[in-house]
Amino acid sequence: MASEKIFVIEDDDHIRELLVYKLCGSGFDVEGFATGEQGLDAVMKQLPAMVLLDLMLPGIDGFEICRKIRGNPETENTIVIMLTAKSEEGDKVLGLEIGADDYIVKPFSMREVAARVRANLRRRQRENKAEDREEVLTAGGLKVIYTRREAYQNGELLALKTMEFELLHFLMRHPNRVFSRKQLLDEVWGYEYVGETRTVDVHISQLRNKIHDENAKCLKTVRNVGYKFKFDQT
C-alpha cells in the first residue's frame, strides 16, 4: 500500500505541506501541487492511485479536475478524496455527484486523513483482488455483474459511478438486512465512523434517481436506523 502514489492538490501552502509531510511520515509516497493546472497535468502523466483534492482552487477548480479525472479512461478509477470546508454542504454533494469517492471536512485531524487514505486504498485492493470472482446478482429488474462493474435495469446499462455501484452491489448481496450508515461506511467505504454520514445519504439518493419504477422501491430507508435492499422472492 505504501508504494501507491498519492497526489495532494491544495493551494494553501500550510495545509498542502502538512499533508505531504504527515502522509510521507506514515509511509506513503506523496507529492503536492499548488495549482489545479499543475496537479491535473501530473495526474494525467503519472497516473497516481489517489488524489486529495481541494475544491476551491484558483484557475481550474477541484470540480473540473474531478470531471476530467473521471472522463479519462486511464484515470477514471483513480481514488478522489475531496477536501472541503465545513460550511460547503452543497459543494460536498456536488463533488460526490460528479464522481468523488469520499470527502474530508476542514479542519481535519491527520489521524482521520491517514485513516481515510488507508481505508480507500484497502477498498481498491479488495476490488482488484475480486476481479477474478464471477458474481452475478439479480433482483426484480436489476442485474449486477461484479467482475465487469456493470449494473443493468430491465436490460439497460446503468451509468453508475464507482461508489454507487459498490453500494448497490453490497446491499443486493445482503437482501432484506438493515444496515446503519456507520455499518455502510465500514463495509462499503472501508473506514470507521468519524462523525460524517452524509456520504451514504447522497449515494442512496443518487441510486434512487438512476434506478426508477419498482426497482427504486427496493432501496428502503429504515427510519432512525439506516437502509436496506428489500427484495421478496415471492
C-alpha positions as CSV (number, residue, x, y, z in Angstrom):
1,M,0.0,0.0,0.0
2,A,2.9,2.4,0.8
3,S,4.1,2.2,-2.8
4,E,0.9,3.7,-4.1
5,K,1.4,7.2,-5.4
6,I,-0.7,9.9,-3.8
7,F,-1.1,13.5,-5.0
8,V,-2.2,16.4,-2.9
9,I,-3.7,19.3,-4.9
10,E,-4.1,22.2,-2.5
11,D,-3.3,25.9,-2.9
12,D,-3.0,26.6,0.9
13,D,0.8,26.1,1.4
14,H,0.5,25.2,5.1
15,I,-2.2,22.6,4.5
16,R,-0.5,21.1,1.5
17,E,2.9,20.9,3.1
18,L,1.4,19.4,6.3
19,L,-0.5,16.7,4.4
20,V,2.6,15.8,2.3
21,Y,4.8,15.7,5.4
22,K,2.5,13.7,7.6
23,L,1.5,11.2,5.0
24,C,5.1,10.7,3.9
25,G,5.9,10.1,7.6
26,S,3.2,7.4,7.6
27,G,4.9,5.6,4.8
28,F,3.0,6.9,1.7
29,D,4.6,8.1,-1.5
30,V,3.1,11.7,-1.7
31,E,3.6,14.7,-3.9
32,G,2.0,18.1,-3.5
33,F,0.8,20.6,-6.1
34,A,-0.2,24.3,-5.5
35,T,-2.4,24.8,-8.6
36,G,-5.1,22.8,-10.3
37,E,-3.3,23.0,-13.6
38,Q,-0.1,21.6,-12.2
39,G,-1.9,18.9,-10.4
40,L,-4.1,17.8,-13.3
41,D,-1.1,17.7,-15.6
42,A,0.7,15.5,-13.2
43,V,-2.3,13.2,-12.7
44,M,-2.6,12.6,-16.4
45,K,1.1,11.9,-16.9
46,Q,1.9,9.8,-13.7
47,L,-1.5,8.1,-13.0
48,P,-1.5,8.2,-9.2
49,A,-3.6,5.8,-7.2
50,M,-5.2,8.6,-5.2
51,V,-5.7,12.4,-5.3
52,L,-6.5,14.5,-2.3
53,L,-8.3,17.4,-4.0
54,D,-9.2,20.8,-2.6
55,L,-12.3,22.1,-4.3
56,M,-11.8,25.8,-4.1
57,L,-8.6,26.2,-6.2
58,P,-7.6,29.3,-8.3
59,G,-7.8,28.7,-12.0
60,I,-9.2,25.3,-12.8
61,D,-11.1,24.2,-9.7
62,G,-11.5,20.9,-8.0
63,F,-14.8,20.2,-9.6
64,E,-13.4,20.4,-13.1
65,I,-10.3,18.4,-12.1
66,C,-12.6,15.6,-10.8
67,R,-14.7,15.7,-14.0
68,K,-11.5,15.4,-16.1
69,I,-10.1,12.5,-14.0
70,R,-13.4,10.6,-14.3
71,G,-13.7,11.4,-18.0
72,N,-10.3,9.9,-18.9
73,P,-10.2,6.1,-19.3
74,E,-6.6,6.0,-17.9
75,T,-7.6,7.8,-14.7
76,E,-11.3,7.0,-14.3
77,N,-10.6,4.6,-11.4
78,T,-8.2,7.0,-9.6
79,I,-9.4,7.5,-6.0
80,V,-10.5,11.1,-5.4
81,I,-11.0,12.4,-1.9
82,M,-12.3,16.0,-1.7
83,L,-11.0,18.5,0.9
84,T,-13.9,20.8,1.8
85,A,-14.8,23.5,4.3
86,K,-17.4,22.5,6.9
87,S,-19.8,25.2,5.5
88,E,-19.7,23.9,1.9
89,E,-22.5,21.3,2.2
90,G,-23.6,21.9,-1.4
91,D,-20.1,21.5,-2.6
92,K,-19.7,18.2,-0.9
93,V,-22.9,16.9,-2.5
94,L,-21.9,18.2,-6.0
95,G,-18.4,16.7,-5.6
96,L,-19.9,13.2,-4.8
97,E,-22.3,13.6,-7.7
98,I,-19.5,14.2,-10.2
99,G,-17.6,11.1,-9.0
100,A,-15.5,11.8,-5.9
101,D,-15.1,8.7,-3.8
102,D,-15.0,10.4,-0.4
103,Y,-14.6,13.8,1.3
104,I,-12.8,15.1,4.4
105,V,-14.0,18.3,6.1
106,K,-11.6,21.1,7.1
107,P,-10.3,21.5,9.8
108,F,-9.3,17.9,9.9
109,S,-7.0,15.7,12.1
110,M,-4.1,14.0,10.4
111,R,-5.2,10.8,12.1
112,E,-8.5,11.0,10.2
113,V,-6.8,11.8,6.9
114,A,-4.4,8.8,7.3
115,A,-7.3,6.5,8.2
116,R,-9.4,7.6,5.2
117,V,-6.4,7.2,2.9
118,R,-5.6,3.7,4.1
119,A,-9.3,2.7,4.0
120,N,-9.8,3.8,0.4
121,L,-6.6,2.1,-0.7
122,R,-7.7,-1.1,1.1
123,R,-11.1,-0.9,-0.6
124,R,-9.4,-0.6,-4.0
125,Q,-7.2,-3.5,-3.3
126,R,-10.2,-5.7,-2.3
127,E,-11.9,-4.7,-5.6
128,N,-8.8,-5.6,-7.6
129,K,-8.5,-9.0,-5.9
130,A,-12.1,-9.7,-6.6
131,E,-11.7,-9.1,-10.4
132,D,-11.5,-12.8,-11.0
133,R,-14.6,-13.6,-9.0
134,E,-17.6,-14.1,-11.3
135,E,-20.6,-12.9,-9.4
136,V,-24.0,-12.0,-10.9
137,L,-26.8,-10.7,-8.7
138,T,-30.3,-10.3,-9.9
139,A,-33.4,-8.9,-8.1
140,G,-36.5,-7.9,-9.9
141,G,-35.4,-5.9,-13.0
142,L,-31.9,-5.3,-11.6
143,K,-28.8,-7.2,-12.5
144,V,-25.3,-6.6,-11.2
145,I,-22.2,-8.2,-12.8
146,Y,-19.4,-7.6,-10.3
147,T,-16.3,-8.5,-12.4
148,R,-17.4,-6.1,-15.2
149,R,-18.5,-3.4,-12.8
150,E,-21.8,-3.3,-14.7
151,A,-25.4,-2.9,-13.4
152,Y,-28.5,-3.2,-15.6
153,Q,-32.0,-2.2,-15.1
154,N,-34.6,-4.0,-17.3
155,G,-31.8,-4.9,-19.6
156,E,-30.4,-1.4,-19.9
157,L,-26.9,-0.5,-18.6
158,L,-27.0,1.9,-15.7
159,A,-24.5,4.8,-15.6
160,L,-23.3,4.3,-12.0
161,K,-20.2,5.9,-10.5
162,T,-17.8,3.7,-8.6
163,M,-19.2,4.1,-5.1
164,E,-22.8,4.0,-6.4
165,F,-22.0,0.6,-7.9
166,E,-20.3,-0.7,-4.8
167,L,-23.1,0.4,-2.5
168,L,-25.8,-1.2,-4.8
169,H,-23.7,-4.4,-5.0
170,F,-23.3,-4.6,-1.3
171,L,-26.9,-4.1,-0.5
172,M,-28.0,-6.6,-3.1
173,R,-25.7,-9.2,-1.7
174,H,-27.5,-8.8,1.7
175,P,-31.2,-8.5,0.8
176,N,-33.7,-7.6,3.5
177,R,-30.9,-6.9,6.0
178,V,-30.9,-3.4,7.6
179,F,-27.5,-1.6,7.7
180,S,-26.8,1.6,9.7
181,R,-24.9,4.4,8.0
182,K,-21.9,3.6,10.1
183,Q,-22.0,0.0,9.0
184,L,-22.3,1.0,5.4
185,L,-19.3,3.3,5.8
186,D,-17.3,0.5,7.3
187,E,-18.4,-2.2,4.8
188,V,-18.5,-0.2,1.6
189,W,-16.2,2.7,2.0
190,G,-14.0,0.8,4.5
191,Y,-13.4,3.4,7.2
192,E,-14.6,3.8,10.8
193,Y,-17.3,6.4,11.5
194,V,-15.7,9.8,12.3
195,G,-18.8,12.0,12.5
196,E,-20.0,12.4,8.9
197,T,-22.6,10.1,7.3
198,R,-23.8,12.4,4.6
199,T,-21.8,10.4,2.1
200,V,-24.2,7.4,2.5
201,D,-27.3,9.5,2.2
202,V,-26.1,11.2,-1.0
203,H,-25.2,8.0,-2.7
204,I,-28.5,6.4,-1.8
205,S,-30.3,9.4,-3.2
206,Q,-28.2,9.2,-6.4
207,L,-29.0,5.5,-6.8
208,R,-32.8,6.2,-6.4
209,N,-32.6,8.8,-9.1
210,K,-31.0,6.3,-11.5
211,I,-33.0,3.3,-10.5
212,H,-36.6,4.0,-11.2
213,D,-40.1,2.5,-11.2
214,E,-40.5,-0.6,-9.0
215,N,-36.7,-1.2,-8.8
216,A,-36.2,2.1,-6.9
217,K,-38.6,0.9,-4.2
218,C,-36.1,-1.9,-3.3
219,L,-33.9,0.8,-1.7
220,K,-35.7,1.3,1.6
221,T,-35.0,3.8,4.3
222,V,-35.5,2.4,7.8
223,R,-36.3,5.3,10.0
224,N,-33.7,6.1,12.7
225,V,-31.7,3.1,11.6
226,G,-30.4,3.2,8.1
227,Y,-31.0,1.4,4.8
228,K,-31.8,-2.0,3.3
229,F,-32.4,-3.6,-0.1
230,K,-35.9,-5.1,0.2
231,F,-36.5,-8.0,-2.2
232,D,-39.2,-10.6,-1.8
233,Q,-38.7,-13.8,-3.7
234,T,-42.5,-14.4,-3.7
